[in-house]
């Protein structure tokens, strides 16, 4: 007997976004019968809890779990994993906005044999010609292209801002985990499941709009990748994994990147990424890795 799907949302001070997301889920996403939405509010000091509870009072499918203290996203993820009743769990970031029918496509593709995770396609709304916006556009278009190229080969080993997973594959993640999506995806892969990508299932995101926020966000992500490698023994980053095994494929991916975005833009992007990789490597070696990081505030405006 099917128990529908669980939609899991982790929220910390998302008062400006949570109403838009919940409204989208209820109006624009065709949820399977018996589905539920779990919103975990962690240490919020704004109106996130109040707004989420207003929606829960109007729709019994929504449950709000409150952590009075901010313990990190891994704690909120574990709350969702522990309380989920659905046959599948769809995680969506609170500061995103899925396109119409996104959930239905992701959940339907999860029913394919041997598929453990299906990821959607994050689309940044940043569209100015400034350096930071160009970096964001290059980063996410490259992520999407890499996923598309690896999708049918069974080589994907990461997740995105929105993904669904079969219930039972992962029951809990370590509390110190920084990149929950990378850890969950890699452990799913190691347990013999395929990770699939659906380019059409788009979700709008707001990338960093200042260089400081871009630097801090990418530094956190890359430190998290080093952490996952320590935890699992394998790198979650596609290019680091592919380079020794499929060097020609990696070269083709970079040739596509240069053709798509131009030599100078990609040169600036790769130089910054290499620098951030070196800094994150030093971070992961020289100090204890925190699981609670400062929020990049310029990413918290996903009005579309």
N, C-alpha and C positions, 0 to 999 in steps of 0.2 A: 504493500500500500504506500502510495506517495505521500510524503509530508511536506510537499512544496519546497520553497527555497527560503533561506535566511539571508536577508540583506544586512550586512554589518557595517556600521559607520563609527569611526573613532573621531571624537571631536574635542578639541581644546580651544576655547574662546573663538567659536565659529558663529557668533551671534549675527554676523553680517551675511553668512552664507547658508546656514542650516535650514532656514525656512524655504529658500529657493530650491535646495536639494530635495527636501522632503516633499515639497509640492510637486516637483518634477517626478519623483518616484511614484507618487499616488496618481498623477494625471497622465504622465507620458510613458510610463513603463507598465507593460502588461504582465503583472506578476502571476505566477501559477497559483492555483487554488491552494489554500492552507498556508500561504507564505506569511512571513513576518519580517518586520524591520526592527533591528536592535540598534539603538543609539547609545554608545558609551560616552558619557561626558566626564572628562578627567580634569579635576581641579579647576573648573571654569570659574572665572571671576566676572564674566559678562552675562548676557541674557541667554546663552546657549541652552541651559537647562530649562529655563522658563519657556522658551519657544518650542523646544522639543516636546515638553510635556503638554503644551497647548495642542500640538498635532496629535499626540497620543490620546488625549481626551476626545478628539474628534474621530479617531480611527483606531479601532481596537487591535489592528495588526502591528501597531508601533509600540515598542517597549523601550523605556528609557532607564538605563542603569547609570548610577552616579557614583563616581569615585571622588570623594571630597578632597583628596590630595592628588596632584599630578604625579603619576608614577612612571610615565613613559608609555609610548604607543604599544609596546609588547604586552604590557599589563592589560590594556584595553582589548587587544587582539585575543588574549587568553580568556577574557570575560565573554567575548562573542563565541569563541570555540566551546566554552563550557556551557553556555546557555542556549546555543543554537538547536532548534528542533527540526530544521529543514534537512532534506536529503543532500542538498548542496548549499554552500555558503558563498555569497557574492560580496566581496569587500570593495567598498567604494570610498575614496577619500572625501572628507566633509567639504573641502574647498574645491569641488569639481561640479560639473553639470553635464550629465549624460545626454546624448541625443535620443530622440524618440525611438523606442523599440530596442535600445541597446541591451537591456537586461535579457530580453527574450532571446535575442541572437546568441548571447554568450552562454546562457543556460542550455539552449538547444544543442549547441556544439559540444557541450560537456557530456552529452549522452553518447557521443561516438566511442567505439571500443578503445580501450587503453588510454583514453585521454583523462588526465587527472586535473589539469588546470587549463582554463581558457582566458586569455588576456584581451582587453580592449585596447583601443588606440587613443592615447592622450594627444589632444591638439591644443597647443598654446594659443591664447588669444592675443598675445603680444604681437603687434603689427607695425610698430614704428621702425625707422631706419637707424636707430641708435645702436651702439655696439652691443649692449647687453641684450636687447631684443634680437639682434642678429645671432648672438651666441645661443640664445634659447631656441630660436627657430632651427638652427643647424643641429643642435643637440637632439631635439625631438624628431626631426625629420630623419636623422641618421638612425636613431633608435627604431623608428618605424620600418625603415628600409632593411635594417639588419634582421628584424623579426620576420619580415616578409620573405627574405631570402632563406632563412633557417626553418621556416614553418613546416614545409613539406618534407624536410630532411630529418625531422625529429631531433634537431640539435639545440632548440631553444632551452634555456636554463635560467630564465629570469621571469619576473612578472612586472606589471605596470601599475598605474594609479587605480586601475579597476580590473579585477580578475575574480573568477569564480573557481571553486575547488570542490571536489567530492568530499562530503563529510566522512570523517574517519581516517583520512590519509594523514592528517596532522591533528593531534589533540591538544598540543601545547607547544609554545616556543619559549626559549630561554628569556628570562626577564631582562637580561642585559642587551638583547638584540636591538640593533639600530635600524637595519633595513629588514623589516619583517617580510616584505615581498620577496626579496632576494633569498632569505633563509627558507621561507616556505616553499618557494619554487625549486630551489636546489635540492631540498630534502625530498620533495615529491619526485623529482627526476631520479634521485639516487634509489628511490623505492620502486623504480621500474615504470613509472607513469610518463606519458607524453605531455608536453606543454605546448598548447596551440595558441595562435594569434589570429584575431579577427580584425582586419583593417577597417571594416565598415562600422564596427561597434565603437563609435567615437565618443570621447568625453572631453569637454572643454576644461582646460586648466589655465591658470594664470602663472606664467613663469616669473622668476625674479625680475624686478624692474630697476634695481640698482646693482652696481657691480659688487658692493659689499654683500648683499643678499645672495647674489649668484655665487660668489666665492664661498660664503659660509654654507650654502645648501650643497654645492658640489663637494666641498670638503667633507661634510657630514656623510654624504652618500658614499664617497670613496673610502672613507675610514670604515664605514659599515661593510663595504665589500671585503676589505682586509679582515675584518672581524669574522665574517661568514666563512672566509677561507680557513681561518684558525679553527673555527667550530667544526667544519665539515671536512676539511682537507682538500677542498676543491674551490676554484675561483668561480664566482657567479658571473663575472663579466664575460660577455660573449667573445670579445676580441682577444682577451688574454687566453681564453680556452682554445680558440680557433687557431691562433697564430702558429703554434708548433705543429698542429695536426693538419691544418688546411691553409698554408701561407698564401697560396694563389688566390683563394677565396677572399682572404683579408685584403690583399692588394686590389682586387676588383671592387670591394666595398669602398675603399678609399678613393679609387678612380671615379666611382659614381659620385662620391661626396664632392670632389673637386669640380666635376662637371656640373653638378646641381647648384652649387653655391659660389663658385669662383675661387681662384687660387688664393688671393689675398685674404678673403674672409675665412677660408678653411685653414690657412696658415696661422692666422691669429687664434682661431679656435683650438687647433691642435697644440699650439704653444702654451696656451693657458691651461688646457687639459693635462698636458705633460707636467707642467709646474704643480698643478693641484694634485696629481698622482704622487709626485715626489713628496709634497708636504704631507699628504695623508699617510704615506708610508712611514714618514718620520713620526707622525702623530701616533700611529698604531704601535710603534716600537717603543717610543719614549715615555708614554704616559698611559694611565688607565683610561679606557674608553668610556665616556659617559653615555647613558641611555636616554638622557633628557637633554635636549639641545635647545638653544635659543631659537625662537620662531623667526622665519624670514617674513617679516610683516608685509612686504610689497607683493607677496604671492597670494594675499588674502582678499582679492577682489576679482571674482569670476563672473561679473555681470556681463551677459551676452545678449 
